[in-house]
Amino acid sequence: MKRIFKFIEKYFFIIVLLAVVISLIYPNAFLWVLGNFNGINILNLLLGIVLFTMGTTLKLGDFVNVFKNPKEITVGISAQYVIMPIIAFLLARVFSLNDALTVGLILVGTVPGGTASDVITFLSKGDVALSVSLTAVSTVISPILTPLITLLLIGNQINFNPVDMFISIIEIVIIPIILGILLNYRFPDFCEKLKDYLPGISSIVICLIVAGVIGVNKQAILTSSAIIIIVIVLQYFLAMFIGFGVGYLAGMDKKQIITVAIELAFQNSGLSTGLAKTHFPNLSQATVPGALYSVWQNLAGSILAYVFRRYL
């Protein structure tokens, strides 16, 4: 069983691509992902599972890194919540995206870093401790900053309730993480054994989310794919390039520079998709950028990890 989950973790980007292909051929097979079960939003439940697994790998002591490395953490978090939203906003304007795609793209830019960044950082021989700290801290403060920055960027154009978004992030992100940390505190040996399976579980969940969103929005994706794919690719590489520049100017070492670049480019795209569906139900295409970004960041990240490990 452990080998199966290790296989899923290792070839995650290929499995994501397969999920995309299957969802385009058989879109109805994944409609349940964006549905409800006994009043429970399945998409948000799946996101909660991913964040819960992240929580089980953390201890309260891990957050001590925030105080041990204040410069690296401050630079990384500032880049996360300043540079990424600006990149998203400018790209939406330059390419004249419609309201739905603009919302989706900006949400990709305003959500916290994704847990996949920790894996890619490890594969790239970056600073894993810094990556985990940046992901954890950006996630913990996301209930305040994600709604606030989203409001600043699109509030005058598209109405939504930032307070409701704050509550959603608490429910989807913070509570599962806290439960995971508590489980790790109470049963550390059990959580240690789980570590071999958690990346595979998270990978499966992310694949389901991507397949569900693409299946539901098949026609929208096929009709707008050229522009939005170009925008997504640009968003990713601009973030990676600027991340290298920020790390270098901040005087970080090579491992830290690689980590900041990866952390900046990797977003919790599943969360952006969930927020788009929950808070912009009349803009069905708003979930598309998050799904496409999830596919692209894992595919490109896996390739770049090989390049970083081999040549940097």
C-alpha positions as CSV (number, residue, x, y, z in Angstrom):
1,M,0.0,0.0,0.0
2,K,2.8,2.4,0.9
3,R,4.3,1.8,-2.6
4,I,1.1,2.9,-4.2
5,F,1.0,6.2,-2.4
6,K,4.6,6.8,-3.1
7,F,4.0,6.2,-6.8
8,I,1.1,8.7,-6.7
9,E,3.3,11.2,-5.0
10,K,6.2,10.7,-7.4
11,Y,4.1,10.9,-10.6
12,F,1.6,13.4,-9.4
13,F,1.9,15.7,-12.4
14,I,1.2,12.8,-14.8
15,I,-1.8,11.8,-12.8
16,V,-3.1,15.3,-12.8
17,L,-2.8,15.4,-16.6
18,L,-4.7,12.1,-16.8
19,A,-7.4,13.5,-14.6
20,V,-7.7,16.5,-16.9
21,V,-8.0,14.3,-20.0
22,I,-10.6,12.0,-18.4
23,S,-12.7,14.9,-17.1
24,L,-12.7,16.4,-20.6
25,I,-13.9,13.1,-22.2
26,Y,-16.3,12.1,-19.4
27,P,-17.1,15.4,-17.7
28,N,-20.2,14.0,-15.9
29,A,-18.1,11.6,-14.0
30,F,-16.8,14.3,-11.7
31,L,-19.8,16.6,-11.3
32,W,-20.2,15.3,-7.7
33,V,-17.1,17.1,-6.7
34,L,-18.8,20.4,-7.0
35,G,-22.0,19.2,-5.5
36,N,-23.4,18.8,-2.0
37,F,-24.0,15.9,0.3
38,N,-26.5,16.3,3.1
39,G,-25.9,20.1,3.0
40,I,-22.1,19.7,3.0
41,N,-20.1,21.3,0.2
42,I,-18.0,18.5,-1.1
43,L,-15.4,20.7,-2.7
44,N,-14.8,22.5,0.6
45,L,-14.7,19.1,2.4
46,L,-12.0,17.9,0.1
47,L,-10.0,21.1,0.7
48,G,-10.4,20.6,4.4
49,I,-8.9,17.1,4.0
50,V,-5.8,18.5,2.3
51,L,-5.3,21.2,5.0
52,F,-5.9,18.6,7.7
53,T,-3.1,16.4,6.3
54,M,-0.8,19.4,6.3
55,G,-1.7,20.1,9.9
56,T,-0.7,16.6,11.0
57,T,2.8,17.3,9.8
58,L,3.2,20.4,11.9
59,K,4.0,21.1,15.5
60,L,3.6,24.3,17.4
61,G,7.4,24.4,17.6
62,D,7.6,24.7,13.8
63,F,6.3,28.2,14.1
64,V,9.3,29.2,16.1
65,N,11.0,29.5,12.7
66,V,9.0,32.6,12.2
67,F,11.0,34.3,15.0
68,K,14.3,32.6,14.2
69,N,14.3,33.8,10.6
70,P,12.4,37.1,10.7
71,K,14.0,38.5,7.5
72,E,13.3,35.4,5.3
73,I,9.8,35.0,6.6
74,T,9.0,38.7,6.3
75,V,10.3,38.9,2.7
76,G,8.5,35.7,1.7
77,I,5.2,36.6,3.1
78,S,5.3,40.2,1.8
79,A,6.1,38.9,-1.7
80,Q,3.2,36.4,-1.4
81,Y,0.6,39.0,-0.5
82,V,1.9,41.9,-2.5
83,I,3.6,40.7,-5.7
84,M,1.2,37.8,-6.6
85,P,-2.0,39.8,-6.3
86,I,-0.4,42.6,-8.4
87,I,0.7,40.2,-11.1
88,A,-2.8,38.7,-11.2
89,F,-4.4,42.1,-11.4
90,L,-2.1,43.5,-14.1
91,L,-2.5,40.3,-16.3
92,A,-6.2,40.5,-16.0
93,R,-6.1,44.1,-17.2
94,V,-3.5,43.6,-20.0
95,F,-5.4,40.6,-21.5
96,S,-8.9,42.2,-20.9
97,L,-10.3,39.1,-19.1
98,N,-14.0,39.0,-18.4
99,D,-15.3,39.4,-14.9
100,A,-15.4,35.7,-14.1
101,L,-11.9,35.0,-15.3
102,T,-10.6,38.1,-13.6
103,V,-12.1,37.0,-10.3
104,G,-10.6,33.6,-10.6
105,L,-7.2,34.9,-11.6
106,I,-7.1,37.4,-8.7
107,L,-8.1,34.7,-6.2
108,V,-5.2,32.6,-7.4
109,G,-3.0,35.6,-6.6
110,T,-4.5,36.4,-3.2
111,V,-4.7,32.9,-1.6
112,P,-1.8,31.5,0.5
113,G,1.0,29.3,-0.8
114,G,0.2,25.8,-1.7
115,T,1.4,22.7,0.2
116,A,2.9,21.3,-3.0
117,S,5.6,24.0,-2.7
118,D,7.1,22.1,0.2
119,V,7.5,18.9,-1.9
120,I,8.9,20.8,-4.9
121,T,11.3,22.7,-2.6
122,F,12.5,19.3,-1.2
123,L,13.0,18.0,-4.7
124,S,14.9,21.2,-5.7
125,K,17.2,20.9,-2.7
126,G,15.9,24.2,-1.3
127,D,15.3,25.2,2.3
128,V,12.4,22.9,3.3
129,A,12.1,24.3,6.8
130,L,11.7,27.8,5.3
131,S,9.2,26.5,2.8
132,V,7.0,24.9,5.4
133,S,7.2,28.0,7.6
134,L,6.2,30.3,4.7
135,T,3.3,28.0,3.7
136,A,2.1,27.7,7.3
137,V,2.3,31.4,8.1
138,S,0.7,32.5,4.8
139,T,-2.1,30.0,5.4
140,V,-2.7,31.1,9.0
141,I,-3.0,34.8,8.1
142,S,-5.0,34.2,4.9
143,P,-8.5,34.6,6.5
144,I,-7.6,38.3,6.9
145,L,-5.4,39.1,3.9
146,T,-7.1,37.1,1.2
147,P,-10.6,38.8,1.5
148,L,-9.0,42.2,2.2
149,I,-6.7,42.2,-0.9
150,T,-9.5,40.7,-3.1
151,L,-11.8,43.5,-2.0
152,L,-9.2,46.1,-2.7
153,L,-8.6,44.7,-6.2
154,I,-12.1,43.9,-7.4
155,G,-14.5,45.2,-4.8
156,N,-15.4,48.3,-6.9
157,Q,-16.2,46.1,-9.9
158,I,-17.8,43.0,-8.5
159,N,-19.8,42.7,-5.3
160,F,-19.0,40.1,-2.7
161,N,-18.9,39.9,1.1
162,P,-15.3,39.8,2.5
163,V,-16.6,38.8,5.9
164,D,-18.3,35.7,4.5
165,M,-15.0,34.9,2.7
166,F,-13.1,35.3,6.0
167,I,-15.5,32.8,7.7
168,S,-15.1,30.4,4.8
169,I,-11.3,30.4,5.0
170,I,-11.6,29.8,8.8
171,E,-13.8,26.8,8.1
172,I,-11.9,25.4,5.2
173,V,-8.3,26.2,6.2
174,I,-7.8,27.1,9.9
175,I,-10.0,24.6,11.6
176,P,-8.7,21.6,9.7
177,I,-5.1,22.7,10.3
178,I,-5.7,23.1,14.0
179,L,-7.3,19.7,14.2
180,G,-4.3,18.2,12.4
181,I,-1.9,19.9,14.8
182,L,-3.9,18.6,17.8
183,L,-3.8,15.1,16.4
184,N,-0.1,15.3,15.9
185,Y,0.3,16.7,19.5
186,R,-1.8,13.9,21.0
187,F,-0.7,11.0,18.8
188,P,2.7,11.9,17.4
189,D,3.8,8.3,16.6
190,F,0.6,7.7,14.6
191,C,1.1,10.9,12.6
192,E,4.7,10.0,11.9
193,K,3.5,6.8,10.4
194,L,1.0,8.7,8.3
195,K,3.6,10.9,6.7
196,D,4.4,8.2,4.0
197,Y,0.7,8.3,2.9
198,L,-0.3,12.0,3.3
199,P,1.3,13.4,0.1
200,G,-0.4,10.7,-1.9
201,I,-3.7,11.4,-0.3
202,S,-3.4,15.1,-0.9
203,S,-2.4,14.4,-4.5
204,I,-5.6,12.3,-5.1
205,V,-7.8,15.0,-3.6
206,I,-6.2,17.7,-5.7
207,C,-6.7,15.6,-8.8
208,L,-10.4,15.2,-7.9
209,I,-10.8,18.9,-7.5
210,V,-9.1,19.7,-10.8
211,A,-11.2,17.0,-12.6
212,G,-14.4,18.3,-11.0
213,V,-13.8,21.9,-11.9
214,I,-12.7,21.1,-15.5
215,G,-15.6,18.7,-16.0
216,V,-18.2,21.3,-14.9
217,N,-16.6,24.0,-17.0
218,K,-15.6,21.9,-20.0
219,Q,-17.2,24.2,-22.6
220,A,-16.0,27.4,-21.0
221,I,-12.4,26.0,-20.9
222,L,-12.5,24.9,-24.5
223,T,-13.8,28.3,-25.7
224,S,-11.4,30.4,-23.7
225,S,-8.5,28.1,-23.1
226,A,-6.0,29.9,-25.4
227,I,-6.0,33.2,-23.6
228,I,-6.4,31.9,-20.0
229,I,-3.7,29.3,-20.5
230,I,-1.3,32.0,-21.7
231,V,-2.2,34.1,-18.7
232,I,-1.7,31.3,-16.3
233,V,1.7,30.4,-17.7
234,L,2.8,34.0,-17.5
235,Q,1.5,34.4,-14.0
236,Y,3.5,31.3,-12.9
237,F,6.8,32.3,-14.6
238,L,6.6,35.9,-13.6
239,A,6.1,34.9,-10.0
240,M,9.1,32.5,-10.2
241,F,11.3,35.1,-11.9
242,I,10.4,37.8,-9.5
243,G,10.8,35.4,-6.5
244,F,14.4,34.8,-7.5
245,G,15.0,38.6,-7.8
246,V,13.4,39.3,-4.4
247,G,15.5,36.6,-2.7
248,Y,18.7,37.8,-4.3
249,L,18.1,41.4,-3.4
250,A,17.3,40.4,0.2
251,G,20.7,38.8,0.5
252,M,19.5,35.2,0.9
253,D,21.6,32.2,0.1
254,K,21.0,30.0,-2.9
255,K,18.7,27.5,-1.1
256,Q,16.6,30.3,0.3
257,I,16.3,32.1,-3.0
258,I,15.1,28.9,-4.7
259,T,12.6,28.4,-1.8
260,V,11.2,31.9,-2.0
261,A,10.8,31.7,-5.8
262,I,8.9,28.3,-5.5
263,E,6.8,29.5,-2.6
264,L,5.8,32.6,-4.6
265,A,4.8,30.7,-7.7
266,F,3.0,27.9,-6.0
267,Q,-0.5,28.8,-4.8
268,N,-3.3,27.0,-3.0
269,S,-5.2,26.9,-6.2
270,G,-7.7,24.5,-4.8
271,L,-8.7,27.1,-2.2
272,S,-9.1,29.7,-4.9
273,T,-11.4,27.4,-6.7
274,G,-13.4,26.7,-3.6
275,L,-13.7,30.4,-2.8
276,A,-14.7,31.2,-6.4
277,K,-17.5,28.6,-6.4
278,T,-18.8,29.7,-2.9
279,H,-18.7,33.4,-3.2
280,F,-19.1,34.0,-6.9
281,P,-21.8,31.5,-7.8
282,N,-23.1,33.6,-10.7
283,L,-19.6,33.6,-12.4
284,S,-19.1,30.0,-13.3
285,Q,-15.9,30.6,-15.1
286,A,-14.3,32.0,-12.0
287,T,-13.3,28.4,-11.0
288,V,-11.4,27.9,-14.2
289,P,-8.1,29.8,-13.5
290,G,-7.7,27.9,-10.2
291,A,-8.1,24.5,-11.9
292,L,-5.7,25.3,-14.7
293,Y,-3.2,26.8,-12.4
294,S,-3.2,23.7,-10.3
295,V,-2.4,21.6,-13.4
296,W,0.3,23.9,-14.7
297,Q,2.1,24.6,-11.4
298,N,2.5,20.9,-10.7
299,L,3.6,20.1,-14.2
300,A,6.1,23.0,-14.5
301,G,7.2,22.6,-10.9
302,S,8.2,19.0,-11.4
303,I,10.3,19.9,-14.4
304,L,11.9,22.9,-12.7
305,A,12.7,20.8,-9.6
306,Y,14.8,18.6,-11.9
307,V,16.5,21.7,-13.4
308,F,17.2,23.3,-10.0
309,R,18.5,20.1,-8.5
310,R,20.8,19.4,-11.5
311,Y,22.1,22.8,-12.4
312,L,21.8,25.2,-9.4
